Amino acid sequence: MMGFNSENKNEVEMTTYDRLLRAWENSKELVRDFEMYSKRIEDEEIKNVFKQFAEDEGMHATKLREIILNYKSEGDNQ
């Protein structure tokens, strides 16, 4: 989790795990946003672009989740 920089006690340092969690949360939010956009747009071409973005971002979110689970289990085994 977030730690403190040993050189500067006032600076917060993000760990790899923190960054992975943040990226995963951002990806999940983008999936929701793109899905919502696709449902509110009547232009079929643009609607399909947002549907594809939602699918792509869903794959990113899935991959990030896998990485997080592996990263966490590797850390638990050390």
Sequence and secondary structure as in RCSB ss.txt:
>XXXX:A:sequence
MMGFNSENKNEVEMTTYDRLLRAWENSKELVRDFEMYSKRIEDEEIKNVFKQFAEDEGMHATKLREIILNYKSEG
DNQ
>XXXX:A:secstr
  EE SS TT EE  HHHHHHHHHHHHHHHHHHHHHHHHH   HHHHHHHHHHHHHHHHHHHHHHHHHHHHHHHH
HT 
